Amino acid sequence: MLTLKLQRIGKKHQASYRLIVGEKREKLNGKQLEDLGWYDPRADKMNFNKDRALYWISKGAQKTDTVHNLLIKAGVIEGKKIAVHKQPKKKEGAPTEASAKVGEKVAAAPAAEAVAPAAVQ
């Protein structure tokens, strides 16, 4: 399956991206079919080839969520943006249902007993 995705270019800590068309399972620095433009998040500038992007979308190429949002922002396509969020961090300490083995119950941690402080003399 073909996808429109971003390929990272640029130096360390100075990321910029190319908008490319490539096979979904291909590595990002692997083969690409076509270069459709660029995006610089530091300067918030972008330049996309609108005709070619619409051509590939019409041929069935999928878009990543970020590319979809950038194409809407650039005015290439219309629609609603897709919410792209990071996964929340898991709390440490409490076991989850997935971490428990099948058929085993998760034992509750024993309550901490209140210990009276020793008298200092």
Secondary structure, DSSP 8 states (H G I E B T S, - for coil): -EEEEEEEESSTT--EEEEEEEETTS-TTS--SEEEEEEETTTTEEEE-HHHHHHHHHTT-EE-HHHHHHHHHHTSS-S------------SSS--TTTS-TT------------------
